Amino acid sequence: MNSQQKAINLLTMCRKSGRVIMGFDAVKEAAIEKGVSCVVVADNISLKTLKEVKFFCSNTGTKIIKIGIDSDDVFDALGKEAVVMAIADFGFAKRFEELGEVVKATVPRSMKKKSEQ
């Protein structure tokens, strides 16, 4: 079984256990208010959306993981098309980190200025 199929199976388990939050607005709200273990993004995420995800993840200290599947695969597995998903479980997040690649989040300008002073 390849890593893409493992990622799809893991997403399915997360969905069945209620540990996945899907959609940009819901993920952003959960990351800021509740805190999530990681944010998973699909390969066909737009550059603008990825930039916004990097911004709020850098503010909250959340890892961003690209798992090597696109939104069509997510739809086939979960029944909802999404390019941004949050994982609200440390064990699942650790396994996604092993399967995918961590995307480096940018440091906001406000934090850069404080660290330079």
WOWO-V985802 format. One record per residue. N is the residue number from 1. SS is DSSP state (2 for helix, 1 for strand, 0 for the rest). OMEGA is omega in radians with two decimals (* if undefined). Layout:
BEGIN
n: [N,N]
ss: [SS,SS]
omega: [OMEGA,OMEGA]
END
This chain:
BEGIN
n: [1,2,3,4,5,6,7,8,9,10,11,12,13,14,15,16,17,18,19,20,21,22,23,24,25,26,27,28,29,30,31,32,33,34,35,36,37,38,39,40,41,42,43,44,45,46,47,48,49,50,51,52,53,54,55,56,57,58,59,60,61,62,63,64,65,66,67,68,69,70,71,72,73,74,75,76,77,78,79,80,81,82,83,84,85,86,87,88,89,90,91,92,93,94,95,96,97,98,99,100,101,102,103,104,105,106,107,108,109,110,111,112,113,114,115,116,117]
ss: [0,0,2,2,2,2,2,2,2,2,2,2,2,2,2,2,2,0,0,1,1,1,0,2,2,2,2,2,2,2,2,2,2,0,0,0,0,1,1,1,1,0,0,0,0,0,2,2,2,2,2,2,2,2,2,2,2,2,2,2,0,0,1,1,1,1,0,0,0,0,2,2,2,2,2,2,2,2,0,0,0,0,0,1,1,1,1,0,0,2,2,2,2,2,2,2,2,2,2,0,1,1,1,0,0,0,0,0,2,2,2,2,2,2,2,2,0]
omega: [-3.12,-3.06,3.09,3.13,3.10,3.11,3.10,3.11,3.13,3.07,3.12,3.10,3.10,-3.14,-3.13,3.14,3.11,-3.08,3.12,3.09,-3.02,3.10,-3.02,-3.06,3.14,3.13,3.14,3.13,-3.13,-3.14,-3.10,-3.03,-3.02,-3.00,3.13,-3.10,3.09,3.04,-3.12,3.13,3.10,-3.10,-3.10,3.07,3.14,-3.13,3.14,3.13,3.11,3.11,3.13,3.09,3.11,-3.11,-3.09,3.07,3.10,3.09,-3.09,-3.13,-3.11,3.10,3.06,-3.09,3.06,-2.96,3.04,3.06,3.13,-3.05,3.07,3.07,3.09,3.11,3.13,-3.08,-2.97,3.13,3.10,-3.14,-3.14,3.07,3.13,3.12,3.07,3.11,-3.05,3.13,-3.06,-3.12,3.09,-3.13,3.12,3.14,3.06,3.12,3.10,-3.08,-3.04,3.10,-3.13,3.11,-3.12,3.10,3.13,3.08,-3.13,-3.13,-3.12,3.13,3.11,-3.12,3.13,-3.11,3.13,-3.07,*]
END
